[in-house]
């Protein structure tokens, strides 16, 4: 019997990362989305191409064996598909998890059979599957919660692959970085065993992979974007071609590396090699990534567990250095009123209407007695003062 995976999110990451590897593992992929244009394209197009780009050149793969359902208009069909699927994945953005949870909960509740559904959220956020699991439990009857593990198991994941903005005429085709890493917890599956997806690196302890990726790839990428934006650069590659910005990115990643090495017992040499690999990756001019696209959603990127405040807070707690990370925070705070980015508009509003301390609480989620708090307040105050 053919394996089936339900994937929420028909965007570039869904098609160009998750679905590519599910397809390679022999799954039929059922895309679920609420965007009429994406669903219609997937329903009327029998295949699309994923082009992997690196310094060595390009290679193209053709993705087939998929279907698509609009959950906005055909919720019952989605529930039925989930009830007989092997895997559910998603790449919708952390803020959308609460909206997809109700239909997933109904699909899980309708399941019968000996093998639980594997649920894996593929988001750029720590503990995204745990977050989704929480929303699913909120949408499940109380008397069904105790038996839920018989119907579904939930595993956190860490994903790492750069998907730049796509050409306007690309359609369903996706141009993507060749390098990838997809680490997923193995322990939640217990005696049932994890799904057979060769692209996944199954690990018993995911935290080192999540923090190393988030505090290196995402921190470095966003630092280049915000410094590049404020310097008038157009692309990430252009920003990193500037020796000043490149040195700043390296200094920021030296700070996060000190945390990763100390906390996760990763050797300094191994982490330094990883840092240099990441800088080379995000400098790849073949990806043509704009600073506005990478910098979008600054409020989420400034939040408590994200790429700047997350490592800086831990370093402050440990007595480490975090001055370069504060520079990234400052540049992110200056990413205001950027066309097409609602969060950058909201950021400007928060900074205009609140005191430095109140704005810091609202934007970062830091407690007022946290050792990092006064340092961030000082940065916020400086940005606010310049705007007056």
Secondary structure as the mmCIF struct_conf table of DSSP 4:
data_model
#
loop_
_struct_conf.conf_type_id
_struct_conf.id
_struct_conf.beg_label_comp_id
_struct_conf.beg_label_asym_id
_struct_conf.beg_label_seq_id
_struct_conf.end_label_comp_id
_struct_conf.end_label_asym_id
_struct_conf.end_label_seq_id
STRN STRN1 UNK A 3 UNK A 8
BEND BEND1 UNK A 11 UNK A 11
HELX_RH_AL_P HELX_RH_AL_P1 UNK A 12 UNK A 13
HELX_RH_PI_P HELX_RH_PI_P1 UNK A 14 UNK A 18
HELX_RH_AL_P HELX_RH_AL_P2 UNK A 19 UNK A 24
TURN_TY1_P TURN_TY1_P1 UNK A 25 UNK A 26
STRN STRN2 UNK A 27 UNK A 33
BEND BEND2 UNK A 34 UNK A 34
HELX_RH_AL_P HELX_RH_AL_P3 UNK A 36 UNK A 44
BEND BEND3 UNK A 46 UNK A 46
STRN STRN3 UNK A 48 UNK A 54
TURN_TY1_P TURN_TY1_P2 UNK A 55 UNK A 56
STRN STRN4 UNK A 57 UNK A 63
BEND BEND4 UNK A 65 UNK A 65
STRN STRN5 UNK A 66 UNK A 70
TURN_TY1_P TURN_TY1_P3 UNK A 71 UNK A 73
HELX_RH_AL_P HELX_RH_AL_P4 UNK A 75 UNK A 83
TURN_TY1_P TURN_TY1_P4 UNK A 84 UNK A 84
BEND BEND5 UNK A 86 UNK A 86
STRN STRN6 UNK A 87 UNK A 90
BEND BEND6 UNK A 92 UNK A 92
HELX_RH_3T_P HELX_RH_3T_P1 UNK A 94 UNK A 96
HELX_RH_AL_P HELX_RH_AL_P5 UNK A 97 UNK A 109
TURN_TY1_P TURN_TY1_P5 UNK A 110 UNK A 110
BEND BEND7 UNK A 113 UNK A 115
HELX_LH_PP_P HELX_LH_PP_P1 UNK A 116 UNK A 116
STRN STRN7 UNK A 117 UNK A 121
BEND BEND8 UNK A 124 UNK A 125
TURN_TY1_P TURN_TY1_P6 UNK A 126 UNK A 127
HELX_RH_AL_P HELX_RH_AL_P6 UNK A 128 UNK A 138
TURN_TY1_P TURN_TY1_P7 UNK A 139 UNK A 139
BEND BEND9 UNK A 140 UNK A 140
HELX_RH_3T_P HELX_RH_3T_P2 UNK A 142 UNK A 144
BEND BEND10 UNK A 145 UNK A 145
TURN_TY1_P TURN_TY1_P8 UNK A 146 UNK A 147
HELX_RH_AL_P HELX_RH_AL_P7 UNK A 148 UNK A 151
STRN STRN8 UNK A 152 UNK A 154
STRN STRN9 UNK A 157 UNK A 160
HELX_LH_PP_P HELX_LH_PP_P2 UNK A 165 UNK A 167
TURN_TY1_P TURN_TY1_P9 UNK A 168 UNK A 169
TURN_TY1_P TURN_TY1_P10 UNK A 171 UNK A 172
STRN STRN10 UNK A 174 UNK A 177
BEND BEND11 UNK A 178 UNK A 178
STRN STRN11 UNK A 181 UNK A 185
HELX_RH_3T_P HELX_RH_3T_P3 UNK A 187 UNK A 192
TURN_TY1_P TURN_TY1_P11 UNK A 198 UNK A 199
STRN STRN12 UNK A 201 UNK A 203
BEND BEND12 UNK A 204 UNK A 204
HELX_RH_AL_P HELX_RH_AL_P8 UNK A 207 UNK A 213
HELX_RH_PI_P HELX_RH_PI_P2 UNK A 214 UNK A 218
HELX_RH_AL_P HELX_RH_AL_P9 UNK A 219 UNK A 230
TURN_TY1_P TURN_TY1_P12 UNK A 231 UNK A 232
BEND BEND13 UNK A 234 UNK A 234
STRN STRN13 UNK A 235 UNK A 235
HELX_RH_AL_P HELX_RH_AL_P10 UNK A 236 UNK A 241
BEND BEND14 UNK A 242 UNK A 242
HELX_RH_AL_P HELX_RH_AL_P11 UNK A 243 UNK A 264
HELX_RH_AL_P HELX_RH_AL_P12 UNK A 268 UNK A 282
TURN_TY1_P TURN_TY1_P13 UNK A 283 UNK A 283
HELX_RH_3T_P HELX_RH_3T_P4 UNK A 285 UNK A 287
STRN STRN14 UNK A 290 UNK A 290
HELX_RH_AL_P HELX_RH_AL_P13 UNK A 291 UNK A 295
HELX_RH_AL_P HELX_RH_AL_P14 UNK A 298 UNK A 301
TURN_TY1_P TURN_TY1_P14 UNK A 302 UNK A 302
BEND BEND15 UNK A 303 UNK A 303
TURN_TY1_P TURN_TY1_P15 UNK A 304 UNK A 305
BEND BEND16 UNK A 306 UNK A 306
TURN_TY1_P TURN_TY1_P16 UNK A 307 UNK A 308
HELX_RH_AL_P HELX_RH_AL_P15 UNK A 309 UNK A 318
TURN_TY1_P TURN_TY1_P17 UNK A 319 UNK A 319
HELX_RH_AL_P HELX_RH_AL_P16 UNK A 323 UNK A 333
TURN_TY1_P TURN_TY1_P18 UNK A 334 UNK A 334
BEND BEND17 UNK A 337 UNK A 337
TURN_TY1_P TURN_TY1_P19 UNK A 339 UNK A 340
HELX_RH_AL_P HELX_RH_AL_P17 UNK A 342 UNK A 353
BEND BEND18 UNK A 354 UNK A 354
HELX_RH_AL_P HELX_RH_AL_P18 UNK A 356 UNK A 364
TURN_TY1_P TURN_TY1_P20 UNK A 368 UNK A 369
BEND BEND19 UNK A 370 UNK A 370
TURN_TY1_P TURN_TY1_P21 UNK A 371 UNK A 372
HELX_RH_AL_P HELX_RH_AL_P19 UNK A 373 UNK A 387
#
